[in-house]
Amino acid sequence: MKFQLFTQVALKEELIKYGLKKGSIGTIVEHYPMPEGREDGYSLEGLILFDTVEVNESQIEQVTIPAVTYP
């Protein structure tokens, strides 16, 4: 599993089927391991009200928060 449950991720591409734009942020709530040679899948919440969106691993990336520096 590349991403852990409850990790925030961003879409790497538009999901026209759902009207979602690249960069939209959701939270992983389920992981679907696939057999060798097939891509794992994930369910995301927070992108559509009261619904989940299923994506392939290649369609998401972990959200990174830039470091804050103080003077």
Summary of the structure (lengths in Angstrom):
residues: 71
radius of gyration: 13.4
end to end distance: 39.0
largest distance: 50.4
contacts: 157
relative contact order: 0.30
helix: 8%
strand: 44%
